[in-house]
Amino acid sequence: MGAEFPRSEPGQFVQVTVPGELMLRRPFAVAGQTDGHEIELLVELRGKGTKGLAALAEGAGVDVLGPLGTGFSMPGDGESAVLVAGGIGVAGLRLLALRLAEERRPALMLVGARTREELVTGVVPHEPGLAIELATDDGSAGFPGMVTDLLERRVVDLGGARLYCCGPPAMLREAARISGAAGLRCEALVEEIMACGVGACRGCVVRTRSGYKTACSDGPVFDAAELVFDETMEA
């Protein structure tokens, strides 16, 4: 990306114009940013948009809008950080892990997926002070079970920690339940389809205890205790 791209905060995202017949931009979490302000995106091949981006030649230009949205807050004094990522949710937490390492803050990152093959470990930062534990639903790597099962085992030792999570709605719901029962603050990055990216179209609303809010402008990071995980969010 261009050298003039503004500094992104962990949890923020960009809207990318994809080639071909698609008219709407596609949202991607800012997964990394260099000192020269170049940004890194983690792209999983899912549909026409991501496949179109993957087909671009090296050096091809794309139109990017951002950084957008409300990101994570950093841990307070005396707080450690626990990052919980499910599947491609690693992308939403990677920049946070890098910034925590820059500030020499201790952190634990729990990374889960259904199988060993689906673990997104190649882009997980290996930085001093960042401990990494893996979990797979089928037990093929790391802890045998869901990443939230691993979190529930670790939470007894996490006094004074702040949780950060990104992944499927069911995972966020469990992380919110576990953190709430333990009396820990938890910030959740929700994954929603976003059209405009600036809150104008209201096509990405999520339900909270204070009413419906837009994921793109009010979020995508929310206090997990404020989210209402209804049938719409679970779909």
ChimeraX attribute file (.defattr): number of C-alpha atoms within 10 A of each C-alpha:
attribute: neighborCount
match mode: 1-to-1
recipient: residues
	/A:1	15
	/A:2	11
	/A:3	11
	/A:4	9
	/A:5	16
	/A:6	14
	/A:7	15
	/A:8	21
	/A:9	20
	/A:10	26
	/A:11	29
	/A:12	26
	/A:13	25
	/A:14	22
	/A:15	22
	/A:16	18
	/A:17	18
	/A:18	22
	/A:19	18
	/A:20	10
	/A:21	9
	/A:22	12
	/A:23	11
	/A:24	14
	/A:25	20
	/A:26	19
	/A:27	23
	/A:28	20
	/A:29	28
	/A:30	26
	/A:31	26
	/A:32	25
	/A:33	21
	/A:34	10
	/A:35	8
	/A:36	13
	/A:37	16
	/A:38	15
	/A:39	21
	/A:40	17
	/A:41	15
	/A:42	18
	/A:43	15
	/A:44	12
	/A:45	12
	/A:46	8
	/A:47	8
	/A:48	14
	/A:49	20
	/A:50	15
	/A:51	15
	/A:52	15
	/A:53	18
	/A:54	14
	/A:55	9
	/A:56	13
	/A:57	8
	/A:58	7
	/A:59	7
	/A:60	7
	/A:61	10
	/A:62	12
	/A:63	11
	/A:64	17
	/A:65	16
	/A:66	18
	/A:67	21
	/A:68	22
	/A:69	22
	/A:70	20
	/A:71	23
	/A:72	21
	/A:73	14
	/A:74	16
	/A:75	18
	/A:76	11
	/A:77	7
	/A:78	8
	/A:79	17
	/A:80	19
	/A:81	24
	/A:82	26
	/A:83	24
	/A:84	27
	/A:85	28
	/A:86	26
	/A:87	20
	/A:88	20
	/A:89	23
	/A:90	29
	/A:91	27
	/A:92	33
	/A:93	28
	/A:94	25
	/A:95	24
	/A:96	24
	/A:97	28
	/A:98	20
	/A:99	16
	/A:100	22
	/A:101	18
	/A:102	12
	/A:103	8
	/A:104	13
	/A:105	18
	/A:106	16
	/A:107	23
	/A:108	19
	/A:109	25
	/A:110	22
	/A:111	27
	/A:112	35
	/A:113	25
	/A:114	20
	/A:115	16
	/A:116	18
	/A:117	11
	/A:118	12
	/A:119	20
	/A:120	19
	/A:121	16
	/A:122	7
	/A:123	12
	/A:124	19
	/A:125	18
	/A:126	14
	/A:127	15
	/A:128	13
	/A:129	15
	/A:130	20
	/A:131	14
	/A:132	17
	/A:133	14
	/A:134	21
	/A:135	27
	/A:136	25
	/A:137	18
	/A:138	15
	/A:139	15
	/A:140	14
	/A:141	18
	/A:142	17
	/A:143	17
	/A:144	18
	/A:145	19
	/A:146	21
	/A:147	28
	/A:148	25
	/A:149	19
	/A:150	21
	/A:151	22
	/A:152	17
	/A:153	11
	/A:154	12
	/A:155	18
	/A:156	9
	/A:157	9
	/A:158	19
	/A:159	12
	/A:160	16
	/A:161	22
	/A:162	22
	/A:163	27
	/A:164	31
	/A:165	27
	/A:166	26
	/A:167	24
	/A:168	20
	/A:169	21
	/A:170	14
	/A:171	21
	/A:172	26
	/A:173	21
	/A:174	17
	/A:175	27
	/A:176	27
	/A:177	17
	/A:178	18
	/A:179	22
	/A:180	14
	/A:181	10
	/A:182	14
	/A:183	13
	/A:184	17
	/A:185	17
	/A:186	25
	/A:187	25
	/A:188	29
	/A:189	28
	/A:190	25
	/A:191	22
	/A:192	18
	/A:193	14
	/A:194	22
	/A:195	19
	/A:196	19
	/A:197	26
	/A:198	18
	/A:199	19
	/A:200	11
	/A:201	12
	/A:202	18
	/A:203	16
	/A:204	20
	/A:205	22
	/A:206	23
	/A:207	17
	/A:208	17
	/A:209	10
	/A:210	9
	/A:211	11
	/A:212	15
	/A:213	20
	/A:214	22
	/A:215	27
	/A:216	31
	/A:217	20
	/A:218	17
	/A:219	24
	/A:220	26
	/A:221	26
	/A:222	21
	/A:223	16
	/A:224	26
	/A:225	18
	/A:226	16
	/A:227	22
	/A:228	17
	/A:229	17
	/A:230	13
	/A:231	7
	/A:232	11
	/A:233	18
	/A:234	11
	/A:235	8
